[in-house]
Amino acid sequence: VLRRARQLLGDEAEAREVLHDVFTSLLEHPEQFAGRSSAMTFLYRMTTNNALGRLRRQRTHARLLAAHHSGREEATCPGPEAFVELRAWVLSLPEELARVAIYYHMDEMTQEELAAVLGCSRQWVGKLLRQLEARERRRSGT
Amino acid sequence: MSRRQGEDCVSDLQLDRRLAGELSPAEGQAIEHHLEVCPACHQRQAELDEVQLRFARDMPGWASRRGEPVAASHPAPSARPHRNLQRWLAGASTLAAAAALALFMVGPWREDPSAGEIAGGTRAKGRAASLGWVVRRGEHTFVGRPEQWLRAGDALRFTVSSPEPVYVAVLGLDARGRLSVYHPDRERLTRVEAGEQYPLPGAIELDATPGQEVLYGIFCEDAAPLASVKLAVERSPEAPALPPGCSFERWGLSKETH
C-alpha cells in the first residue's frame, strides 16, 4: 500500500496518510472486503481509489500541475518509485480511465488482472484500453 | 507512454500476491522460473524486495506491535540498526559456514507455531518470533520466501523478526538425519533484540548435495543451552521437546527437480 501510494502521489507524507487511511478503514469496516477478489487485489483497489481521490483534491492538483508546467516535479520520493509523467496525465482523465491508466501503466497489469481489479469483463477492459490508447495518441499528437 | 514489459511478464500485482502467499504452488513456480530468464522482471522483484526491507527497517514494530500507534519514520532509539543488505553480502564469503545444504526449494508447508508447536514450556509473551532469510545469487540480492527455488552457490543469511528480545538458534536437519547448527557458534542461544528482519551474523552457502532439508528456528526466553535444543530436535524432529520458554517454527526445503 505504501509503495503504490508513493508511486501515485510522489509525496511521502501523503503516502503514509493513504497507508493509515486504508487500514483504518478496513479495521472500522472489515465488511468492505467481501472476498470476491484476492486480498491483494482488494488492497490495490483501495490504495488506488484513496490516492486518486487525494490527487484530485484542488490543492494537490494545483501544485502538481504547476510543477508539471514549470518543468519540474516536487516529488519527495524520486527515483524508480516516481511516476511523474503518469501522475500529471492521470489528473486529466475521467475517473474510470484514470484507474485503468494507473493499473496498466504503473502496475503493468495484464487485461485479465485489470478485469479482476476493476470488477468487469475482459471485453470491457479491452474497450477501456482502446479509449486510453486514443487519448494517449491525442496527447502525444500522433 | 510505454510499459516496462510485455504481456508475458509479471505484474507488480502478481509479485505482491506471490509475496503474500496468495498464489498456488504452480503459479509461484511459474513466476519463479520467469524471473530467472527475464532481467526486467528480476530487476523489478529486486526493487520490491528493497522497498520491503526499507519498510521493515524504517518502521520497526509497525506491523508487529498490536495496539501501539504507528511508529515514526525513523527507528526507535532502542532499536538495533538494521544493517545494509548489500554490506553483509559483501562479507558473506568470509563469514560463510559452508554448510552442506542441498539445492532446494523452500516448501509451502511452514508450520504455524501458534497451533501447538510450542513444546516444553510457554511461548514468549505476545506474537511469536519468526525466521526469515535473504538470498544472494551472483550480483542479485532478494528476500527469501516460500516456494522460491534456490540453487547451488546461493548464499543465505538468516533474519529474525520478534516483537520482543529473544534468544535464537537456527538448525538444519538433512534427509539422512544429520543435524547442523547454523546459529549460534557458541554453547548457548544468543540474544536478538526486538525488531523486524534483524540479520543474524554469518551466512551459509548452498552446495549441490541432493536431498531434503528441514530448517528450524528456535526461539527461547533465555539463553538455553544449545546442546539441549539439538538433542530435542534429534530425538523428535516433528515435535521437539524444547526447554521451557522455547518455541520453534520449521520450514521444509525440497530439492529442485527440473
Interface residues (C-beta under 8 A of the other chain):
Chain A: L2 R3 R4 E12 R16 H20 S38 A39 M40 T41 Y44 P80 E81 E85 L86 W89 Y104 H105 M106 D107 E108 M109 T110 E113 V117 E136
Chain B: M1 R3 R4 Q5 E7 C9 S11 D12 L13 Q14 D16 R17 A20 E22 E47 L48 V51 F55 V70 S73
